[in-house]
Amino acid sequence: MSRYAILIDIKKCNGCYSCFLACRDEYYGNEYPEYSAAQPLNGQFWMQVQEIERGEYPKPKVAYIAKPCLHCENAPCMDAAKDGAIYRRPDGIVMIDPVKAKGQEAIVNACPYRVIFWNAELQLPQKCTLCAHRLDDGEKLPRCVESCPTGALVFGDLDDPSSEISQLSATLPVEDLHPQFATRPLVRYVGIPRRFIAGEVVFKDKEGECPEGVQVSLSGGGLNLATATDLFGDFEFEDMKKNEKYQVTVSAAGYKDRILECVTQKDVNLGEIVLERK
């Protein structure tokens, strides 16, 4: 039997909101009997796109996290539901019964990811169904995945070792969103934003020149990494741990090394690092 899932690569997402718009187009005002009631105009986002602002001027960055229902294998919403109002299909999709769930507002608050919404008019909790009605009708992809122009969303059967999602899950550093919730979600992620450390290297005796290829190494937090400055003299280390102490060493032939230390209480911009002649 299939075990359907989505793998979301945050580094490929450019924040175009195509997944959000496709979901709204599929469900707003459209009822799918036995699968879902119609989504109302306001207050519901079955596919959310969360913007994560990182760093600060002059090194700002933005990441986008697409977040539907995560279809957890240990789903807290199922525990909160009464009379079978939430059930898991054999293919792993977690469904809210649009008849049995009527009046059960407690289901909304049971979700730690905040991806279940309350339809006040219908007195009904609602959420992403992974487009189960489409899949049962022979379609191969949910609307959100079908609409993604960058390939950031990959859908498939985790129990099929030849599927793209299975192969990617075996080769990429896949992780859970908020692993502390311990819900075993079937929607998983690559590239969840962490801290970064960045800086800009300049030569004191070559004003206005951007030194490319200067060696920069980083140690701390169990890491030993190396990179080189780009054609603008910039460098960056990604995926640093929070509140960790790191040491950055900048080296160039004929110049004195610069050693800097920082703590990643937030994203770190070391600013302009000036190298002097030996």
Backbone as JSON, one array per atom type, in Angstrom:
{
  "sequence": "MSRYAILIDIKKCNGCYSCFLACRDEYYGNEYPEYSAAQPLNGQFWMQVQEIERGEYPKPKVAYIAKPCLHCENAPCMDAAKDGAIYRRPDGIVMIDPVKAKGQEAIVNACPYRVIFWNAELQLPQKCTLCAHRLDDGEKLPRCVESCPTGALVFGDLDDPSSEISQLSATLPVEDLHPQFATRPLVRYVGIPRRFIAGEVVFKDKEGECPEGVQVSLSGGGLNLATATDLFGDFEFEDMKKNEKYQVTVSAAGYKDRILECVTQKDVNLGEIVLERK",
  "N": [[0.84, -1.2, 0.0], [0.4, 2.28, -0.61], [2.22, 5.06, 0.85], [1.72, 8.14, 1.16], [3.46, 11.23, 0.78], [5.0, 14.5, 1.21], [7.95, 16.11, 0.26], [9.7, 18.95, 1.13], [11.83, 21.28, -0.12], [13.39, 23.82, 1.21], [15.41, 25.5, 0.36], [15.04, 25.67, -2.33], [12.76, 27.1, -2.63], [11.27, 30.07, -3.74], [9.43, 31.8, -2.76], [7.12, 32.35, -4.31], [4.45, 31.86, -3.96], [2.79, 30.21, -5.43], [1.9, 27.67, -4.7], [0.2, 28.22, -2.55], [-1.78, 29.78, -3.83], [-2.77, 27.94, -5.7], [-3.89, 26.04, -4.03], [-5.92, 27.56, -2.8], [-7.47, 28.05, -5.06], [-8.35, 25.52, -5.62], [-9.96, 24.8, -3.43], [-11.45, 26.96, -2.32], [-14.73, 27.8, -1.98], [-15.45, 25.42, -3.11], [-16.89, 22.35, -2.71], [-16.18, 19.05, -1.73], [-17.74, 16.29, -1.45], [-17.63, 13.99, 1.23], [-14.92, 14.26, 1.37], [-14.09, 16.99, 1.91], [-15.51, 20.04, 3.15], [-16.46, 23.17, 1.61], [-13.92, 25.63, 1.38], [-13.78, 28.65, 3.21], [-13.83, 32.22, 2.33], [-12.21, 33.88, 3.93], [-9.64, 33.69, 6.47], [-8.58, 31.08, 6.38], [-5.88, 28.97, 5.59], [-4.81, 26.57, 3.97], [-2.51, 25.79, 2.77], [0.17, 27.25, 3.95], [2.56, 29.91, 3.62], [5.34, 30.68, 5.12], [7.27, 33.45, 5.9], [10.64, 33.85, 6.66], [12.64, 36.1, 8.04], [16.05, 36.86, 7.94], [19.21, 37.66, 9.41], [20.56, 41.01, 9.05], [20.69, 44.36, 7.7], [23.91, 45.03, 6.33], [23.49, 42.46, 5.33], [21.04, 40.96, 4.72], [18.64, 38.24, 4.58], [16.1, 36.11, 3.24], [13.99, 33.4, 3.92], [11.63, 30.91, 2.86], [9.01, 29.02, 4.13], [6.99, 26.56, 3.2], [3.92, 25.31, 4.35], [1.73, 22.88, 4.77], [-0.97, 20.82, 6.12], [0.7, 18.39, 8.03], [0.25, 15.71, 8.07], [0.57, 13.72, 10.17], [1.99, 10.75, 11.57], [1.79, 10.19, 14.21], [-0.66, 11.67, 15.2], [-1.8, 14.42, 16.95], [-4.3, 15.62, 16.62], [-6.02, 13.55, 16.0], [-6.25, 12.26, 18.41], [-7.69, 14.12, 19.81], [-10.11, 14.17, 18.57], [-13.55, 13.1, 18.39], [-15.68, 10.23, 18.04], [-14.62, 9.17, 15.68], [-14.07, 11.32, 14.01], [-11.75, 12.25, 12.89], [-9.6, 10.53, 10.78], [-7.18, 8.14, 9.58], [-6.26, 7.4, 6.36], [-5.57, 4.34, 4.48], [-3.41, 5.0, 2.84], [-1.97, 6.8, 4.32], [-2.82, 9.45, 4.48], [-4.21, 11.95, 6.51], [-7.45, 12.6, 7.43], [-10.21, 14.84, 7.91], [-13.43, 14.18, 8.77], [-16.09, 15.66, 7.21], [-18.65, 15.61, 8.18], [-18.89, 14.17, 10.64], [-17.13, 15.69, 12.2], [-18.33, 18.04, 12.84], [-18.89, 20.78, 14.95], [-16.76, 20.18, 16.63], [-14.58, 21.91, 17.91], [-12.33, 21.63, 19.46], [-10.53, 20.12, 18.08], [-9.09, 21.87, 16.47], [-7.36, 23.26, 18.22], [-5.73, 21.22, 19.03], [-3.72, 20.75, 17.26], [-0.29, 21.07, 17.01], [1.11, 22.43, 15.07], [-0.48, 24.37, 14.07], [-2.19, 24.19, 11.77], [-4.77, 23.55, 11.32], [-8.01, 24.78, 10.83], [-10.81, 26.78, 11.9], [-14.03, 26.76, 10.77], [-16.32, 29.01, 11.2], [-18.89, 29.5, 10.27], [-19.82, 27.03, 9.29], [-19.32, 25.57, 11.51], [-17.08, 23.86, 11.78], [-14.0, 22.06, 11.79], [-11.22, 22.42, 9.59], [-8.81, 21.47, 7.04], [-5.81, 20.88, 5.07], [-6.12, 18.27, 2.73], [-4.35, 16.85, 1.31], [-5.12, 16.77, -1.24], [-6.79, 14.51, -1.61], [-9.12, 13.8, -2.96], [-8.47, 14.3, -5.61], [-6.34, 12.51, -6.03], [-7.68, 10.07, -5.68], [-9.2, 10.21, -7.9], [-7.52, 9.67, -9.9], [-5.54, 11.53, -10.51], [-2.08, 12.5, -10.34], [-0.73, 14.22, -8.66], [-0.99, 16.45, -5.82], [-2.54, 19.73, -5.89], [-0.87, 21.82, -4.98], [1.75, 20.83, -5.27], [1.81, 20.31, -7.98], [1.72, 22.88, -8.98], [4.12, 24.09, -8.31], [6.85, 25.94, -9.41], [9.59, 25.65, -9.13], [10.33, 23.17, -8.28], [10.44, 22.75, -5.57], [8.66, 21.36, -4.02], [8.07, 17.98, -3.62], [6.21, 15.18, -4.34], [5.07, 11.92, -3.43], [5.28, 8.3, -3.07], [6.37, 7.0, -0.17], [6.82, 4.37, 0.44], [7.59, 3.21, -1.86], [10.5, 2.31, -3.16], [11.6, 3.16, -5.56], [10.54, 5.59, -6.13], [10.71, 9.17, -6.63], [10.6, 10.71, -4.31], [11.34, 8.9, -2.31], [13.96, 8.29, -3.05], [15.18, 10.81, -2.88], [14.8, 11.29, -0.14], [16.5, 9.45, 0.9], [18.99, 10.39, 0.25], [19.3, 13.11, 0.82], [19.68, 15.56, 3.51], [17.2, 15.12, 5.3], [14.64, 16.4, 7.44], [12.45, 16.85, 10.31], [9.91, 19.33, 10.76], [9.9, 21.23, 13.62], [10.87, 19.07, 15.49], [10.59, 18.49, 18.17], [7.94, 18.09, 18.7], [7.38, 15.48, 18.12], [5.69, 14.05, 16.3], [5.97, 12.52, 14.05], [5.76, 13.37, 11.2], [4.5, 13.09, 7.82], [4.98, 14.95, 5.93], [7.93, 16.41, 5.2], [11.15, 18.11, 5.5], [13.85, 19.84, 3.8], [16.67, 21.78, 4.42], [15.88, 23.56, 6.51], [15.95, 26.76, 7.93], [18.82, 27.85, 9.73], [21.27, 29.42, 11.84], [23.47, 31.86, 10.29], [26.84, 32.8, 9.45], [28.56, 35.54, 8.33], [30.71, 37.67, 6.34], [32.96, 40.28, 5.14], [35.87, 40.65, 3.29], [38.69, 42.79, 3.07], [41.65, 44.28, 1.65], [44.05, 46.19, 3.3], [45.98, 47.7, 2.0], [45.07, 47.91, -0.55], [42.9, 49.65, -1.47], [39.51, 49.73, -2.39], [39.61, 47.42, -3.88], [38.22, 44.21, -4.39], [38.92, 41.4, -2.79], [39.14, 38.28, -4.15], [38.84, 34.77, -3.48], [40.14, 34.55, -1.03], [41.12, 32.65, 1.75], [38.96, 31.25, 4.16], [38.32, 29.93, 7.28], [36.4, 27.98, 9.59], [35.74, 27.06, 12.94], [34.38, 25.18, 15.7], [31.52, 24.21, 17.7], [31.64, 21.55, 17.05], [32.35, 21.57, 14.4], [34.45, 21.87, 11.51], [35.1, 23.88, 9.07], [35.65, 25.17, 5.73], [35.99, 27.83, 3.42], [35.99, 30.2, 0.65], [36.45, 33.62, -0.26], [34.11, 35.35, -2.4], [33.77, 36.96, -5.64], [33.2, 39.47, -4.77], [34.48, 39.72, -2.43], [33.16, 38.64, -0.32], [32.05, 36.24, 2.17], [30.44, 33.3, 3.52], [29.01, 31.2, 5.99], [26.7, 28.66, 6.39], [23.92, 27.11, 8.22], [24.56, 27.03, 10.97], [24.67, 26.25, 14.49], [22.36, 27.37, 17.04], [23.21, 29.8, 19.51], [25.91, 29.09, 19.8], [29.47, 29.02, 20.15], [31.84, 30.23, 17.86], [34.87, 30.21, 15.92], [36.47, 32.17, 13.55], [38.8, 32.21, 10.97], [40.75, 34.17, 8.88], [42.71, 34.07, 6.01], [45.36, 35.08, 3.88], [47.83, 35.0, 1.35], [50.82, 36.65, 2.1], [49.68, 38.37, 3.86], [48.69, 39.25, 7.22], [47.11, 36.88, 9.34], [43.68, 37.03, 10.33], [41.8, 36.52, 13.2], [38.68, 35.86, 14.43], [36.05, 35.8, 16.85], [32.76, 34.63, 17.6], [29.34, 34.45, 18.76], [26.45, 32.65, 18.1], [23.88, 33.9, 18.82], [22.14, 35.17, 17.28], [21.8, 35.56, 13.69], [25.0, 36.2, 12.31], [26.9, 38.92, 11.26], [30.05, 39.6, 10.5], [31.04, 41.83, 9.46], [33.24, 44.25, 7.9], [36.35, 42.93, 7.32], [39.58, 43.67, 7.77], [42.62, 43.06, 6.24], [46.09, 43.21, 6.91], [49.34, 43.86, 5.59], [52.09, 41.61, 6.08]],
  "CA": [[0.0, 0.0, 0.0], [1.14, 3.54, -0.68], [2.32, 5.95, 2.01], [1.95, 9.38, 0.46], [4.16, 12.26, 1.54], [5.61, 15.61, 0.46], [9.26, 16.59, 0.71], [9.78, 20.38, 0.8], [13.2, 21.8, -0.1], [13.26, 25.24, 1.47], [16.42, 26.23, -0.4], [14.54, 25.85, -3.7], [11.54, 27.92, -2.62], [11.54, 31.5, -3.94], [8.34, 32.61, -2.22], [6.22, 32.81, -5.37], [3.09, 31.63, -3.46], [1.98, 29.44, -6.37], [1.26, 26.57, -3.96], [-0.88, 28.83, -1.79], [-2.84, 30.18, -4.75], [-3.37, 26.73, -6.28], [-4.73, 25.45, -2.98], [-7.12, 28.39, -2.68], [-8.27, 27.85, -6.24], [-8.95, 24.17, -5.58], [-10.87, 24.56, -2.32], [-12.33, 28.06, -1.96], [-16.06, 27.7, -2.55], [-15.65, 24.11, -3.74], [-17.14, 21.25, -1.77], [-15.9, 17.7, -2.23], [-18.45, 15.44, -0.49], [-16.9, 12.92, 1.91], [-13.52, 14.66, 1.54], [-13.97, 18.28, 2.59], [-16.47, 21.1, 2.85], [-15.84, 24.29, 0.9], [-13.09, 26.55, 2.15], [-14.34, 30.01, 3.18], [-13.0, 33.24, 1.72], [-11.26, 34.48, 4.87], [-9.22, 33.05, 7.7], [-8.07, 29.73, 6.25], [-4.7, 28.86, 4.74], [-4.48, 25.15, 4.03], [-1.08, 25.82, 2.47], [0.75, 28.5, 4.41], [3.94, 30.2, 3.24], [5.89, 31.49, 6.22], [8.5, 34.16, 5.56], [11.6, 33.92, 7.75], [13.65, 37.13, 7.81], [17.3, 36.45, 8.56], [20.26, 38.66, 9.36], [20.17, 42.41, 9.03], [21.48, 45.14, 6.75], [23.79, 44.86, 4.88], [23.48, 41.04, 4.96], [19.72, 40.36, 5.0], [18.23, 37.09, 3.79], [14.72, 35.67, 3.5], [13.66, 32.02, 3.58], [10.19, 30.68, 2.82], [8.65, 27.67, 4.55], [5.63, 26.14, 2.82], [3.45, 24.46, 5.45], [0.36, 22.36, 4.75], [-1.08, 19.8, 7.15], [1.87, 17.53, 7.91], [-0.23, 14.32, 8.0], [1.43, 13.05, 11.15], [1.7, 9.36, 11.92], [1.32, 10.34, 15.59], [-1.4, 12.92, 15.02], [-2.54, 14.87, 18.13], [-5.69, 15.95, 16.27], [-6.81, 12.32, 16.05], [-6.52, 11.99, 19.82], [-8.68, 15.08, 20.29], [-11.38, 13.99, 17.85], [-14.51, 12.13, 18.92], [-16.56, 9.5, 17.12], [-13.97, 8.93, 14.39], [-14.15, 12.53, 13.19], [-10.49, 12.3, 12.13], [-9.14, 9.17, 10.52], [-6.05, 8.01, 8.68], [-6.49, 6.48, 5.26], [-4.5, 3.36, 4.31], [-2.25, 5.61, 2.18], [-1.31, 7.7, 5.26], [-3.41, 10.79, 4.52], [-5.07, 12.2, 7.65], [-8.65, 13.28, 6.94], [-11.27, 15.28, 8.81], [-14.74, 13.85, 8.23], [-16.82, 16.92, 7.24], [-19.94, 15.44, 8.86], [-18.66, 13.78, 12.03], [-16.34, 16.68, 12.93], [-19.11, 19.25, 13.08], [-18.97, 21.21, 16.34], [-15.59, 19.77, 17.42], [-13.57, 22.96, 17.82], [-11.13, 21.19, 20.17], [-9.6, 19.57, 17.09], [-8.24, 22.96, 15.99], [-6.33, 23.57, 19.21], [-4.89, 20.05, 19.28], [-2.61, 20.7, 16.29], [0.83, 21.93, 17.44], [1.64, 23.19, 13.92], [-1.49, 25.39, 13.77], [-2.58, 24.08, 10.37], [-6.2, 23.22, 11.27], [-8.73, 26.04, 10.95], [-12.21, 26.67, 12.32], [-15.03, 27.39, 9.92], [-17.36, 29.41, 12.15], [-20.2, 29.4, 9.64], [-20.2, 25.62, 9.23], [-18.98, 24.94, 12.79], [-16.33, 22.7, 11.3], [-12.55, 22.17, 11.61], [-10.84, 22.11, 8.21], [-7.37, 21.5, 6.78], [-5.31, 20.23, 3.87], [-6.43, 16.84, 2.57], [-3.37, 16.35, 0.35], [-5.9, 16.6, -2.48], [-7.17, 13.1, -1.67], [-10.14, 13.62, -3.99], [-7.77, 14.25, -6.9], [-5.59, 11.25, -6.11], [-8.64, 8.98, -5.88], [-9.76, 10.36, -9.24], [-6.49, 9.31, -10.87], [-4.49, 12.53, -10.65], [-0.83, 12.02, -9.75], [-0.14, 15.19, -7.75], [-1.8, 17.51, -5.23], [-2.45, 20.98, -6.64], [0.28, 22.62, -4.54], [2.96, 20.26, -5.87], [1.67, 20.49, -9.42], [1.9, 24.29, -9.33], [5.42, 24.61, -7.88], [7.69, 26.11, -10.6], [11.02, 25.45, -8.84], [10.59, 21.81, -7.81], [10.67, 22.74, -4.13], [7.74, 20.38, -3.44], [8.11, 16.68, -4.29], [5.18, 14.3, -3.8], [5.19, 10.54, -3.87], [5.04, 7.17, -2.17], [7.57, 6.67, 0.61], [7.0, 2.92, 0.48], [8.09, 2.78, -3.16], [11.91, 2.72, -3.17], [11.98, 3.75, -6.84], [9.93, 6.92, -6.28], [11.63, 10.3, -6.46], [10.63, 11.16, -2.91], [12.11, 7.92, -1.55], [15.37, 8.44, -3.39], [15.66, 12.06, -2.29], [14.81, 11.15, 1.31], [17.64, 8.61, 1.25], [20.26, 11.04, -0.07], [19.34, 14.47, 1.34], [19.52, 15.69, 4.97], [15.78, 15.37, 5.55], [14.35, 16.59, 8.86], [11.1, 17.23, 10.68], [9.64, 20.67, 11.27], [9.65, 21.14, 15.06], [10.97, 17.66, 15.9], [10.2, 18.34, 19.57], [6.54, 17.68, 18.78], [7.4, 14.01, 18.04], [4.46, 13.61, 15.65], [6.32, 11.7, 12.89], [5.01, 13.88, 10.05], [4.82, 12.59, 6.49], [5.52, 16.11, 5.21], [9.23, 16.67, 5.81], [11.84, 19.28, 4.95], [15.29, 19.98, 3.58], [17.13, 23.17, 4.46], [15.25, 24.43, 7.51], [16.95, 27.8, 8.23], [19.5, 27.98, 11.02], [22.06, 30.64, 11.86], [24.59, 31.97, 9.36], [27.93, 33.71, 9.79], [29.02, 36.15, 7.08], [31.65, 38.77, 6.48], [33.54, 40.85, 3.93], [37.31, 40.81, 3.44], [39.34, 43.83, 2.27], [43.08, 44.47, 1.89], [44.28, 47.57, 3.74], [46.83, 48.42, 1.06], [44.47, 47.89, -1.88], [41.58, 50.25, -1.28], [38.6, 49.62, -3.52], [39.71, 46.11, -4.51], [37.48, 43.13, -3.73], [39.79, 40.22, -2.88], [38.47, 37.01, -4.39], [39.63, 33.57, -3.21], [40.79, 34.55, 0.29], [40.72, 31.46, 2.5], [38.28, 31.5, 5.42], [37.99, 28.68, 7.95], [35.54, 28.1, 10.77], [35.76, 25.94, 13.88], [33.47, 25.34, 16.83], [30.28, 23.46, 17.59], [31.9, 20.26, 16.42], [32.55, 21.76, 12.97], [35.67, 22.44, 10.93], [34.68, 24.18, 7.71], [36.48, 26.1, 4.99], [35.41, 28.41, 2.21], [36.81, 31.27, 0.1], [35.65, 34.8, -0.61], [33.66, 35.42, -3.78], [34.37, 38.07, -6.4], [32.95, 40.71, -4.04], [35.2, 39.65, -1.17], [32.24, 38.17, 0.72], [32.0, 34.82, 2.49], [29.31, 32.94, 4.37], [28.83, 29.83, 6.48], [25.3, 28.41, 6.7], [23.53, 25.98, 9.06], [25.22, 27.06, 12.27], [23.81, 26.01, 15.64], [22.02, 28.53, 17.84], [23.91, 30.05, 20.77], [27.17, 28.34, 19.8], [30.65, 29.86, 19.96], [32.62, 29.85, 16.69], [36.08, 30.97, 15.61], [36.66, 32.35, 12.11], [40.16, 32.61, 10.63], [40.86, 34.67, 7.51], [44.11, 33.95, 5.63], [45.73, 35.38, 2.5], [49.28, 35.02, 1.18], [51.44, 37.96, 2.24], [48.93, 39.19, 4.83], [48.53, 38.68, 8.56], [45.82, 36.23, 9.6], [42.74, 37.64, 11.27], [41.01, 35.54, 13.92], [37.54, 36.49, 15.08], [35.15, 34.88, 17.55], [31.38, 35.11, 17.68], [28.34, 33.54, 19.32], [25.28, 32.74, 17.22], [22.59, 34.21, 19.44], [21.37, 35.52, 16.08], [22.69, 35.52, 12.52], [26.17, 37.04, 12.59], [27.65, 39.59, 10.21], [31.31, 40.06, 11.07], [31.35, 43.12, 8.87], [34.46, 44.4, 7.09], [37.54, 42.35, 7.97], [40.7, 44.29, 7.08], [43.89, 42.33, 6.33], [47.27, 44.05, 6.75], [50.56, 43.21, 5.11], [52.99, 41.1, 7.12]],
  "C": [[0.87, 1.24, 0.0], [1.19, 4.24, 0.67], [2.73, 7.31, 1.45], [2.57, 10.44, 1.37], [4.61, 13.37, 0.61], [6.96, 15.92, 1.1], [9.42, 18.02, 0.21], [11.22, 20.85, 0.98], [13.14, 23.32, 0.01], [14.25, 26.07, 0.65], [16.0, 26.45, -1.86], [13.33, 26.78, -3.77], [11.89, 29.39, -2.75], [10.39, 32.39, -3.47], [7.37, 33.11, -3.26], [4.75, 32.64, -4.99], [2.2, 30.88, -4.44], [1.25, 28.31, -5.66], [0.06, 27.08, -3.18], [-2.07, 29.16, -2.7], [-3.54, 28.98, -5.37], [-4.29, 26.06, -5.28], [-6.03, 26.24, -2.82], [-8.06, 28.17, -3.88], [-9.0, 26.51, -6.19], [-10.08, 24.08, -4.55], [-11.82, 25.71, -1.98], [-13.66, 27.92, -2.72], [-16.38, 26.36, -3.19], [-15.78, 23.01, -2.69], [-16.87, 19.92, -2.46], [-16.52, 16.72, -1.22], [-17.61, 14.24, -0.06], [-15.42, 13.27, 2.12], [-13.39, 15.95, 2.34], [-15.13, 19.18, 2.2], [-15.72, 22.24, 2.18], [-15.04, 25.16, 1.86], [-13.69, 27.95, 2.08], [-13.35, 31.0, 2.59], [-11.89, 33.71, 2.65], [-10.87, 33.53, 5.99], [-8.67, 31.65, 7.59], [-6.95, 29.68, 5.22], [-4.22, 27.42, 4.81], [-3.06, 24.89, 3.56], [-0.57, 27.19, 2.87], [2.15, 28.66, 3.81], [4.48, 31.18, 4.27], [7.2, 32.13, 5.77], [9.38, 34.29, 6.8], [12.67, 34.95, 7.38], [14.9, 36.79, 8.61], [18.34, 37.55, 8.41], [19.71, 40.06, 9.4], [21.07, 43.15, 8.04], [22.93, 45.23, 7.21], [23.81, 43.39, 4.43], [22.11, 40.42, 5.29], [19.46, 39.17, 4.1], [16.78, 36.77, 4.14], [14.6, 34.21, 3.07], [12.15, 31.86, 3.64], [9.91, 29.22, 3.18], [7.2, 27.41, 4.18], [5.15, 25.12, 3.85], [1.98, 24.09, 5.27], [0.13, 21.56, 6.03], [0.06, 18.82, 6.95], [1.52, 16.04, 7.93], [0.63, 13.4, 8.88], [1.01, 11.6, 11.38], [1.31, 9.26, 13.39], [0.56, 11.66, 15.68], [-2.18, 13.3, 16.28], [-4.0, 15.18, 17.83], [-6.58, 14.71, 16.32], [-7.18, 11.97, 17.49], [-7.61, 12.9, 20.36], [-10.05, 14.87, 19.68], [-12.25, 12.93, 18.51], [-15.25, 11.45, 17.77], [-15.96, 9.32, 15.73], [-13.99, 10.12, 13.45], [-12.87, 12.77, 12.4], [-10.0, 10.87, 11.98], [-7.96, 9.2, 9.56], [-6.37, 6.99, 7.6], [-5.35, 5.46, 5.16], [-3.25, 3.92, 3.63], [-1.56, 6.66, 3.04], [-1.92, 9.08, 5.37], [-4.38, 10.91, 5.69], [-6.23, 13.08, 7.21], [-9.56, 13.7, 8.09], [-12.6, 14.97, 8.13], [-15.62, 15.1, 8.33], [-18.21, 16.81, 7.86], [-19.71, 15.15, 10.35], [-17.94, 14.84, 12.85], [-17.12, 17.93, 13.27], [-19.22, 19.54, 14.57], [-17.75, 20.89, 17.17], [-14.44, 20.77, 17.28], [-12.28, 22.57, 18.53], [-10.09, 20.61, 19.21], [-8.61, 20.64, 16.63], [-7.07, 23.19, 16.94], [-5.39, 22.41, 19.48], [-3.67, 20.02, 18.36], [-1.48, 21.61, 16.72], [1.4, 22.78, 16.31], [0.7, 24.31, 13.5], [-1.87, 25.38, 12.28], [-4.01, 23.54, 10.23], [-6.98, 24.5, 11.6], [-10.21, 25.79, 11.26], [-13.09, 27.45, 11.37], [-16.23, 27.74, 10.8], [-18.76, 29.26, 11.55], [-20.7, 27.95, 9.63], [-19.97, 24.88, 10.54], [-18.16, 23.66, 12.55], [-14.82, 22.97, 11.27], [-12.19, 21.73, 10.19], [-9.33, 22.21, 8.04], [-7.07, 20.89, 5.42], [-5.66, 18.75, 3.87], [-5.42, 16.14, 1.67], [-4.03, 16.04, -0.99], [-6.28, 15.13, -2.68], [-8.22, 12.84, -2.76], [-9.52, 13.54, -5.38], [-7.04, 12.92, -7.07], [-6.52, 10.07, -6.36], [-9.27, 9.03, -7.28], [-8.72, 10.09, -10.33], [-5.41, 10.34, -11.12], [-3.25, 12.09, -9.89], [-0.28, 12.94, -8.66], [-1.2, 16.04, -7.09], [-1.58, 18.82, -5.99], [-1.21, 21.79, -6.26], [1.56, 22.14, -5.21], [2.96, 20.49, -7.38], [2.01, 21.91, -9.85], [3.3, 24.83, -9.04], [6.38, 24.72, -9.06], [9.15, 25.77, -10.38], [11.34, 24.02, -8.42], [10.86, 21.73, -6.33], [9.79, 21.72, -3.42], [7.78, 19.09, -4.27], [7.12, 15.76, -3.58], [5.41, 12.88, -4.3], [4.97, 9.54, -2.76], [6.34, 6.8, -1.47], [7.84, 5.17, 0.65], [7.43, 2.34, -0.87], [9.54, 3.23, -3.28], [12.36, 3.35, -4.48], [11.4, 5.14, -7.05], [10.95, 8.01, -6.03], [11.74, 10.71, -5.0], [11.42, 10.19, -2.04], [13.6, 8.08, -1.8], [15.96, 9.72, -2.81], [15.77, 11.95, -0.77], [16.0, 10.33, 1.78], [18.98, 9.32, 1.06], [20.4, 12.45, 0.5], [19.21, 14.48, 2.86], [18.1, 16.08, 5.34], [15.53, 15.49, 7.05], [12.9, 16.99, 9.07], [11.04, 18.71, 11.04], [9.22, 20.53, 12.72], [9.7, 19.68, 15.54], [10.58, 17.42, 17.35], [8.74, 17.92, 19.73], [6.38, 16.16, 18.68], [6.13, 13.44, 17.4], [4.7, 12.7, 14.44], [5.55, 12.14, 11.64], [5.45, 13.23, 8.74], [5.26, 13.72, 5.56], [6.81, 16.5, 5.92], [10.0, 17.69, 4.99], [13.33, 19.05, 4.72], [15.62, 21.45, 3.67], [16.39, 24.08, 5.4], [16.27, 25.46, 7.99], [17.5, 27.71, 9.66], [20.29, 29.29, 11.0], [23.08, 30.66, 10.71], [25.6, 32.97, 9.9], [28.5, 34.23, 8.47], [30.0, 37.27, 7.37], [32.17, 39.21, 5.13], [35.01, 41.13, 4.18], [37.81, 41.93, 2.52], [40.83, 43.85, 2.62], [43.33, 45.94, 2.22], [45.06, 48.37, 2.71], [46.26, 48.45, -0.36], [43.03, 48.38, -1.79], [40.75, 50.15, -2.56], [38.66, 48.29, -4.23], [38.92, 45.07, -3.7], [38.29, 41.84, -3.85], [39.01, 38.92, -3.0], [39.42, 35.86, -4.03], [40.39, 33.58, -1.91], [40.24, 33.38, 1.1], [40.12, 31.84, 3.86], [37.92, 30.15, 6.03], [37.18, 28.96, 9.2], [35.67, 26.86, 11.63], [34.84, 26.26, 15.06], [32.19, 24.56, 16.62], [30.44, 22.11, 16.93], [32.18, 20.34, 14.93], [33.96, 22.26, 12.68], [35.38, 22.63, 9.45], [35.64, 25.16, 7.06], [35.73, 26.59, 3.77], [36.38, 29.47, 1.69], [35.9, 32.43, -0.27], [35.27, 34.77, -2.09], [34.25, 36.65, -4.46], [34.08, 39.43, -5.78], [33.71, 40.76, -2.72], [34.34, 39.16, -0.02], [32.41, 36.68, 0.96], [30.83, 34.56, 3.43], [29.37, 31.47, 4.76], [27.37, 29.68, 6.92], [25.15, 27.26, 7.7], [24.31, 25.9, 10.36], [24.2, 26.81, 13.4], [23.51, 27.32, 16.35], [22.86, 28.58, 19.11], [25.19, 29.24, 20.92], [28.31, 29.32, 19.55], [31.47, 29.33, 18.79], [33.83, 30.75, 16.55], [36.28, 30.99, 14.1], [38.07, 32.88, 11.88], [40.21, 32.98, 9.15], [42.34, 34.72, 7.13], [44.31, 34.3, 4.16], [47.24, 35.49, 2.41], [49.81, 36.45, 1.26], [50.76, 38.87, 3.24], [48.85, 38.47, 6.18], [47.15, 38.04, 8.69], [44.98, 37.09, 10.53], [41.9, 36.53, 11.88], [39.91, 36.26, 14.68], [36.68, 35.43, 15.74], [33.75, 35.5, 17.61], [30.51, 34.03, 18.29], [27.06, 33.74, 18.54], [23.98, 32.85, 18.01], [21.6, 34.65, 18.38], [22.3, 35.33, 14.9], [23.79, 36.56, 12.7], [26.75, 37.6, 11.3], [28.91, 40.16, 10.86], [31.76, 41.38, 10.48], [32.62, 43.1, 8.03], [35.66, 43.91, 7.87], [38.75, 42.82, 7.17], [41.95, 43.46, 7.32], [45.05, 43.27, 6.05], [48.44, 43.22, 6.27], [51.4, 42.72, 6.29], [54.21, 42.02, 7.25]]
}
